[in-house]
């Protein structure tokens, strides 16, 4: 297994493993996002690759993006890079399985929404708490409606509340719920079954299942990122929400 400072990766028998390696919460910094995009680009060129498994070091998949990097002027760099990373994972040419334990929140949840299958541990919690910080989850606004029913999407995004593994399975988001200790093994076992198939056929199957929507979603993701910077971050409440999080206090909304 090769390592950057934030991503560990390995390929064996047509199965790629990508491990978020920034414990304890695997915060999605710009550095991690860059490392992940570079790994995805390199792997996508391997014609014999059949499946990728996205995993995480430690007890939690990811608590989301670095809030400090969301603040101006850093947001002008972070948001496009984050959206590009989600788009790269969404457009990855072979099936992607996400193995999730513990917190899977914010940008971390948006990452797994770009996967084809999710295996969740009993401890897994999925949520988009951005609304509580006066902002929105741009990628989730594009991807999540393709994964679960509209009412569940609305509840997650408008309330900022999380769902547990059982609720995520009932909503159709999660394929399997297993004990935490078995998450990686089960994800790799499913990957092994997929890897018995032709790499060429798997690429065609994924393209057919997506129905040419990857390009549409990529454009929608870019638009959502631009709207985040131009509209959301122009509000007083976005700055107040992010600063209140950094200062560990309750936000005082101006509703502007």
C-alpha positions in Angstrom: 0.0 0.0 0.0 1.4 3.4 -1.0 0.7 6.5 1.1 0.6 10.2 0.6 0.2 12.2 3.8 -3.6 11.8 3.7 -4.5 8.9 1.4 -3.3 5.3 1.4 -3.9 3.3 -1.7 -3.3 -0.2 -3.1 -4.5 -2.3 -6.0 -4.7 -6.1 -5.9 -6.5 -8.4 -8.2 -8.4 -5.6 -9.9 -9.6 -4.1 -6.6 -8.3 -0.6 -5.6 -8.4 0.4 -2.0 -8.5 4.1 -1.2 -8.2 5.0 2.5 -8.8 8.4 4.0 -5.8 8.6 6.3 -6.4 11.7 8.4 -7.7 10.4 11.8 -9.4 10.8 14.2 -12.2 12.5 12.1 -10.7 12.4 8.6 -11.4 16.0 8.0 -11.4 16.9 4.3 -8.7 19.5 4.0 -7.7 20.9 0.6 -4.5 18.7 0.9 -6.6 15.6 1.3 -8.9 16.5 -1.5 -5.9 17.1 -3.8 -4.4 13.7 -2.9 -7.7 11.9 -3.5 -8.2 13.5 -6.9 -4.7 12.6 -8.0 -5.3 9.0 -6.8 -8.6 8.8 -8.7 -7.0 10.1 -11.9 -4.2 7.6 -11.7 -6.5 4.7 -11.0 -9.0 5.6 -13.7 -6.3 5.0 -16.3 -5.7 1.4 -15.2 -7.8 -0.5 -17.8 -7.7 -3.8 -15.8 -9.2 -2.1 -12.7 -12.6 -3.6 -11.9 -13.8 -1.9 -8.6 -12.6 0.6 -6.0 -13.3 0.6 -2.3 -13.3 3.9 -0.4 -12.4 3.4 3.2 -11.3 5.4 6.2 -8.7 5.0 9.0 -10.0 5.0 12.5 -13.5 5.0 14.1 -15.1 7.6 11.8 -15.4 7.8 8.1 -15.3 11.7 8.0 -16.8 14.5 9.9 -16.6 16.7 6.8 -14.6 19.5 5.3 -12.3 21.8 7.3 -14.6 24.7 8.5 -11.7 27.0 8.8 -11.0 26.6 5.1 -14.6 27.5 4.3 -14.0 31.1 5.5 -13.0 33.8 3.1 -10.7 34.0 1.3 -9.9 30.3 1.5 -13.4 29.3 0.3 -12.6 30.5 -3.2 -10.1 27.7 -3.5 -11.7 25.0 -1.3 -15.2 24.9 -2.8 -14.1 24.4 -6.5 -11.6 21.8 -5.3 -14.2 20.0 -3.2 -16.7 20.0 -6.1 -14.1 18.7 -8.5 -13.2 15.9 -6.1 -16.9 14.8 -5.8 -17.3 15.0 -9.6 -14.2 12.9 -10.1 -15.5 10.2 -7.8 -19.0 10.4 -9.3 -17.5 9.9 -12.8 -15.1 7.2 -11.8 -15.3 4.6 -14.6 -15.7 1.4 -12.5 -18.0 0.7 -9.5 -17.1 2.3 -6.2 -18.0 0.9 -2.8 -17.9 3.1 0.3 -17.1 1.4 3.7 -18.5 3.6 6.5 -18.2 3.5 10.2 -19.0 6.3 12.7 -19.5 9.8 11.6 -20.2 10.4 7.9 -21.1 14.0 7.9 -21.1 17.1 5.7 -18.5 16.7 2.9 -17.8 13.2 4.1 -21.4 12.2 3.4 -21.2 14.0 0.1 -18.2 11.8 -0.8 -20.1 8.6 -0.3 -23.1 9.9 -2.2 -20.9 9.6 -5.3 -20.3 5.9 -4.6 -22.3 3.1 -6.2 -22.7 1.0 -3.0 -22.4 1.8 0.7 -21.6 -0.8 3.4 -22.3 0.7 6.8 -21.4 -0.3 10.3 -23.9 -0.2 13.1 -22.3 3.0 14.4 -22.6 4.9 11.1 -24.4 8.2 11.1 -25.1 10.1 7.9 -25.9 13.8 7.9 -25.7 17.2 6.3 -25.4 19.6 9.2 -24.4 22.6 7.0 -27.7 24.4 7.5 -26.8 24.8 11.2 -23.8 26.8 10.1 -25.7 29.1 7.8 -24.6 27.3 4.6 -25.7 24.5 2.4 -24.2 21.2 1.1 -23.7 21.9 -2.6 -22.9 18.4 -3.8 -25.7 16.8 -1.7 -28.2 19.2 -3.3 -27.2 17.6 -6.7 -26.5 13.9 -5.7 -28.7 13.0 -2.8 -32.0 13.1 -4.7 -30.6 10.3 -7.0 -30.1 8.1 -3.9 -33.1 8.5 -1.6 -36.7 9.7 -1.6 -37.3 13.5 -1.9 -38.9 13.8 1.5 -35.8 12.2 3.2 -33.5 14.6 1.2 -35.5 17.6 2.3 -35.4 16.5 6.0 -31.7 15.9 5.9 -30.8 19.2 4.2 -33.4 21.5 5.9 -33.0 20.3 9.5 -29.4 19.3 9.5 -30.4 16.2 11.5 -28.6 12.9 10.9 -29.9 9.4 10.1 -28.4 6.2 11.6 -27.4 3.1 9.7 -30.8 1.5 9.9 -32.6 4.6 8.7 -30.1 4.9 5.9 -30.8 1.3 4.8 -34.5 1.8 5.0 -34.2 4.9 2.8 -32.3 2.9 0.2 -29.0 4.7 0.7 -27.1 1.8 2.3 -26.8 -1.7 0.7 -25.6 -3.6 3.8 -25.5 -2.9 7.6 -23.0 -5.0 9.5 -21.0 -4.9 12.7 -18.4 -2.2 12.8 -15.6 -4.7 12.9 -16.8 -6.3 9.7 -17.3 -3.2 7.5 -14.1 -3.3 5.6 -14.1 -7.0 5.2 -17.7 -7.1 3.8 -16.9 -4.2 1.4 -13.9 -6.0 0.1 -15.8 -9.3 -0.2 -18.4 -7.5 -2.4 -15.6 -5.9 -4.3 -14.0 -9.3 -4.8 -17.2 -10.7 -6.3 -17.4 -7.7 -8.7 -13.8 -8.1 -9.6 -14.5 -11.6 -11.1 -16.1 -9.8 -14.0 -14.6 -8.2 -17.1 -13.2 -4.7 -16.6 -14.4 -3.6 -20.0 -17.9 -4.9 -19.3 -18.0 -3.3 -15.8 -17.1 0.1 -17.3 -19.9 -0.3 -19.9 -22.4 -1.5 -17.2 -21.6 1.6 -15.1 -22.0 3.9 -18.1 -25.3 2.3 -19.0 -26.6 2.4 -15.4 -25.7 6.1 -15.2 -27.5 6.7 -18.5 -25.1 9.4 -19.6 -26.0 11.5 -16.5 -22.4 11.8 -15.2 -21.8 14.8 -17.5 -25.1 16.3 -16.5 -24.2 15.9 -12.8 -20.7 17.2 -13.3 -22.2 20.4 -14.8 -24.8 20.6 -11.9 -22.0 20.2 -9.4 -20.0 23.0 -10.9 -23.1 25.2 -10.9 -23.8 24.3 -7.2 -20.3 25.2 -6.3 -20.5 28.5 -8.1 -23.8 29.3 -6.4 -22.3 28.5 -3.1 -19.5 31.0 -3.5 -21.6 33.7 -5.3 -24.8 33.5 -3.3 -24.5 31.5 -0.1 -21.1 33.0 1.0 -22.4 36.5 0.2 -24.9 36.3 3.1 -24.3 37.6 6.5 -25.6 34.4 8.1 -23.0 32.2 6.3 -20.1 34.1 7.9 -21.9 34.2 11.2 -22.6 30.5 11.2 -19.1 29.5 10.3 -17.6 31.9 12.8 -19.9 30.7 15.5 -18.7 27.1 14.9 -15.0 28.2 15.1 -15.7 30.2 18.3 -17.8 27.4 19.8 -20.9 29.5 20.4 -24.5 29.6 19.1 -25.1 31.6 15.9 -27.1 34.8 16.0 -28.9 34.9 12.7 -29.6 38.2 10.9 -31.7 36.3 8.3 -29.8 38.1 5.6 
